[in-house]
């Protein structure tokens, strides 16, 4: 395993869901954000308020694959806050410019 990653999602309900990254050399691992989403889906929630991901080096925004998953869960997730640093966040819609689901808005 490489650098440990963890993620926390705050759902619109206010509940917090967490996950860890499983980074394996053979490519069958999964992202921390995906693990947190799976935990959230177990509670039948799909709409996010905010997301934060961290590594041993500090906070970092979710990568493209995780951003796409969040967008596909619920149309309202384009308005979720994605923390980039401790004092800076962006809306998912701003990180997924010209997204194929969001072209009409």
GIKAZI-V559691 format. One record per residue. N is the residue number from 1. SS is DSSP state (alpha for helix, beta for strand, coil for the rest). Layout:
n=<N	N>
ss=<SS	SS>
This chain:
n=<1	2	3	4	5	6	7	8	9	10	11	12	13	14	15	16	17	18	19	20	21	22	23	24	25	26	27	28	29	30	31	32	33	34	35	36	37	38	39	40	41	42	43	44	45	46	47	48	49	50	51	52	53	54	55	56	57	58	59	60	61	62	63	64	65	66	67	68	69	70	71	72	73	74	75	76	77	78	79	80	81	82	83	84	85	86	87	88	89	90	91	92	93	94	95	96	97	98	99	100	101	102	103	104	105>
ss=<coil	coil	coil	coil	beta	beta	beta	beta	beta	beta	beta	coil	coil	coil	coil	beta	beta	beta	beta	beta	coil	beta	coil	coil	coil	coil	coil	coil	coil	beta	coil	alpha	alpha	alpha	alpha	alpha	alpha	alpha	alpha	alpha	alpha	alpha	coil	coil	coil	coil	coil	beta	beta	beta	beta	beta	beta	beta	beta	coil	coil	beta	beta	beta	coil	coil	coil	alpha	alpha	alpha	alpha	alpha	alpha	alpha	alpha	alpha	alpha	coil	alpha	alpha	alpha	alpha	alpha	coil	beta	beta	beta	beta	beta	coil	coil	beta	beta	beta	beta	alpha	alpha	alpha	alpha	coil	coil	coil	coil	coil	coil	coil	coil	coil	coil>
